[in-house]
């Protein structure tokens, strides 16, 4: 490895030549802004005057491991180093912070609330939501935007293979109510009124995230070998101050702070909204096979028509098509976040099968985390990516992430509520989840009726018909359903508060006439978005 490394003086000539070529390319291709943005981000990692061994840096992490092996053969095994490095990268994501878990476990204290407390909280929250509800119908207001996203979905998934088109078209026909799409459209519109990050700061923000992804938490993962963090940490400020090549590129882009056009930003946002829906469609195909579902949205599921093999392959195909869309945006952060969504879907399915709890608190925590993985992760990461693509600050990205998290959690909690609720004109609940041995909030919140018996039912690997009848009895004779509903409302209230924070960051034009028009538009978007969030609890079907 080291014998093949070029000498420093040769590397210097190589990089001088590369600088000249890159700079000429930028000057001659001023419209290719996305490529410029990506290369600029990468330059910050690979060019530092204090270290001329650029080839080694470009070969990281391989070069890091070779260096460490040479220095630490007595202390560390190479596999251990690689394992520690990988663990650091994974656990640096948003979703592994304490704040994140606090948001997910927002409703843990509901478990032990008394009936009177639950009733009072429900009355208070219902009164609050009745006051902020309006008559604005988002599906009418943004009908054209919705059609554009649907067309984008069709364009992404269509192929030249008629047999693939046949079953993919069947999936597309049986879509839901576009809940996530309409929310994303309105969030995108709100973000258009919020200031973007100045180019230089946005550059540091994006690369700061990447450096953090490499270095791990400041307070966690302290067992990671220090040589790794030394090798992969870079001083962004020194790069910007000392690197003339860097300054030249910044000057090129700072001439137009919106160097990626508004049209391009909107196109990318629409594409990832469509692609996120395709991820959802693919995951449903896999879920239906795993659960051997009899129906999907009132129609026969794909595997009942085309078989398990075709359904699984078509789900894989949809995930692959969505991934190509994320990659085409040119943002590694977008790819990373949606890769985490797919990872979360798998984790959620595994957690769903975990039936070995010592306490009801452990079972409830697992249920909430599982709900995030299976449902809320897609909402939260999509909303964060919409903000990232429109060059918003880290603060705004986090607000968008949490907005999606709480909407997704409320959505899943109400979905589980509907499984036990007797619908209009029906004599009995659906009970799909419990028949598939999936233990959800209504059962968990009935714990106080008979703690030992309920916990044994939660841990049971297969429930008999008698067990299911007992579950219904416990749920009907406790305030379990009210507690479930309270959890949905608490997440919706948090989502409403976050929405208000986003609105507070909107900037209005100083011109009075224009300001009045913008205020009206912002209020209309806010009302429409609020109504969409509140519609979570008006669904009568899963």
Secondary structure, 3 states (H helix, E strand, C coil): CCCCCCCHHHHHHHHHHHHHHHHHHHHHCCCCHHHHHHHHHHHHHHCECCECCHHHHHCCCHHHHHHHHHHHCCCCCHHHHHHHHHHHHHHCCHHHCHHHHHHHCCCHHHHHCCHHHHHHHHHHHHHHHHHHCCCCCHHHHCHHHHHHHHHHHHHHHCCCCHHHHHHHHHHHHCCCCCHHHHHHHHHHHHHCCECCCCHHHHHHHHHHHHHHHHHCCCCCCCCCCHHHHHHHCCCHHHHHHHCHHHHHHHHHHHCCCCCCCHHHHHHHHHHHHHHHHHHHHHHHHHHHHHHCCCCECCECCHHHHHCHHHHHHHHHHHHHHHHHHHHHCCCHHHHHHHHHHHHHHHHHHHHHCCCCCCCHHHHHHHHHHHHHHHHHHHHHHHHHHHHHHCCCCHHHHHHHHHHHHHHHHHHHHHHHHHHHCCCCCCCCCCCHHHHCCCCCHHHHCCHHHCHHHHHHHHHCCCCCHHHHHHHHHHHHCCCHHHHHHHHHHHHHHHHHHHHHHHHHCECCCCCHHHHHHHHHHHHHHHHHHHHHHHHHHHCCCC
